[in-house]
Amino acid sequence: MKTVGFVVAIAALGAFGCQQETVSAAPAANTVARGRYLVTVTGCNDCHSPKLHPGSMQPDPARLLSGRPETTPAPSRPASMGEISASGDLTAWYGPWGVSYAANLTPDPTTGIGKRYDETSFIRAMRSGKKPEGTDMLPPMPWPDFAQMSDADLRAIWTYLQTLKPVKNSVNAAAPVAQR
């Protein structure tokens, strides 16, 4: 009789342990799903993902959120000071602020967001519009909109970005600008 009670107690503890693992895994999965949702509805792929075909807005699934490819021609200088020009794949822009290129948001440790950011510096950058080294995030990056997000939402975006396939793509911010 005592043996049966012991076996039932062990089985109950084992079931509780399994249930607890499931419960603790659920919030992590929910956080990633929330991050994926936020990245989607805020249009991060519009600028940070190379496109599948020229003239298409469909992100290339093999290079999601990897920033401006080296093969993307720089945008030409706008005709007048108040205009903005963009590369054909919308990963580079030329406007009154100068030239800006979409960053590699994949967790690649040498060319991506994993090189300079951790969760805290990512949230700080989204709130302040300043990269970890102190330089400004340039238009069209809508960091003032991201600054209005909750810490939980920004953490969810960070968590989702960490699940992406790392893509080695060095975004060259000093690339030459095409002249008119």
N, C-alpha and C positions, 0 to 999 in steps of 0.2 A: 504494500500500500504506500509506504514512504517512497519507494522507488518511482512509482507512477506519479506521485506529486512532484518529485524532483524533475522528472522528465517533462511534465507539463510546464513547470516553472521555467526550465531551460528553453523549451519551445516558445513560450510566451516572450521571454527576453529576446530570443532570436528574431521572432516576428516583429517585436517592437524595434529592434535594431534595424531591420530591413525597412520598416515603415519610416523610421527616422531618417535613413539615408534618402529615401524617396522624397520625403518632405523637404529636406535640405537641398536636394538637387532641383526640385521644382522652382524655387525662387531664382536660382542661377539661370535656368532655361527661360524663365519668364523675363529676366533682365536682358538676356541676349535677344529674345523676341521683341521686347520693347525697343531696344537699341536699333534693331533692323528696321522696325516700323518707323522710328523717328528719322533714321538716315534716309529712308525711302520718301516719306512725306515732306521732308525739308529739301529734297532735291539734291542731295550731296553728289549723286551719280552724274547729275547734269554737267557739273564742272570737273569733278575729281576723277571721273572714269573715262578712259579712251573709248571711243565708239566702235561698234562692230564693223560698220561700213562708213566710208566718207559720205557726208550729207545725212547720216542717220543719227538719231538721238538715242538709239538703243545701246546701252553700255556693253562693252566686250566682257563677257563673264570670266574670261581668263585673266583680265587685268582690272577687276573691280577696284575702284578707289585708289588706283596706283598713280594718279597725277598725270601731268603733261608728259607725253612720250617725247623722247629726243627727236623723233622723226616728224613731229608736228611743227609745221612752219610757224614762225613767230607772226603775230598779227602785224598788219601794215599800220603806219602812222595814220591817224584819222585826218580827214580833210580839214577840219577846223578844231579849235581848242575844246569846244563843248561836246564833241562827238566821241564815241567809244567804238573801237573796232575789236573784233574777236577772231581767234583762229576758227577754222571750219569745224573743229570738234569741240569748241567752247572750253578748251583747257588753258587758254592764254588770252590776255586782254591788254589793250593799249588805250589809256584814257588820260584825263588831266592829272592823275596821280602818278603816271608813268606806266610801266609794264608790270603785269603780275601773271604768275603761273600757278596753276593748281598743284597743290602739294600731294605727295604720296602719303596716303592715310593708312596704308597697310602696315602690319607690325614688323616689316623688314627691319632688322637691327642696324643696318648700315645706310639704307637710303629712305626708309619709311619713318612713320611716326614713332616707331620704337627706338629710333636713334636719339631723339632729344626730349621725348615726353614720357612722363608717367601719369597716372590718373590725376594726381593733384595738379601738376603743371598743365595738363590738358584742360581741366576745369578752369584754372586761373586764366589760361589763354582765351577760352570761350567767353569768359566774363569781362576781360580787359581789352581784348583785341590786340594783345601783345604776345609775340612768340616767346619761348623760354629765354632766348638770347636778347630779348628786349626790342626787337624790330616789330613794326606794325604789321598786322594782317591787312593786306590791301584789298580794295574792291576787286571783284564783286562779292568777296566773302562777307556774308551777312552776320558777322559776329554780334552786332547789337541785338539781333533777334535771338541768337543762341544765348546771349547774356540773360535773357528773360526766362530761360528754362530753369526748372528745379534742379537741385544737385542730383536728385535721383535720376532724372532724365539724362543729364550730362554723363553720369556714371554709366547709365545703360548704353549710351552711344559709345563711350570708351570701351566698355565690355564687349560690345558687338564688334568694334573695329579690331579687337584683339583676336577674334575668331576667324578673321579673313586670312586667306592664303597670302603669306608674305610675297610681295612682288619686288624684285630688285629693279628699281627705276629711279635713277638719280635725276631729280628735277633741277635743271640748271637755271637758276634765277638770273644768271649773268649772260644768258643766251643773247646773241645779237638781235636787234629789232630791225625788221625790214623797213627800208625807207621808201617813201613815195617817189 
